[in-house]
Amino acid sequence: MKQYNVKKEEENIRIDKIIGNIEEDISRTTIQRMIDEGNILVNDKKVRPSYKVVEGDLITIQEEEPIEIDLVPQDIPLDIVYEDEDILIVNKEKGMVVHPGARKS
């Protein structure tokens, strides 16, 4: 758990933006979800992502446990157009998934 006191120069800034400045490795979408789920509180109370902070507000950030993702590599033949010590150019087939997302795995 992390805690942060809002400074005078940070007044009237949205809570999700303040958290984004404090925790640069967390996306704005994740911050908004954490606020909605009550994992980010202001003065021990749940607020909306649009809440504008005031000097002296105590922000509490309950860190989330990382989610384990079970990825299994596939042996897919690739059309390599060019390769040297620094660069690899691949002619990717239409529809080939290059990283898992919400709709594909």
Secondary structure, DSSP 8 states (H G I E B T S, - for coil): -EEEE--GGGTT-BHHHHHHHH-TTS-HHHHHHHHHTTSEEETTEE--TT-B--TT-EEEE------------------EEEE-SS-EEE---TT--SS--SS--
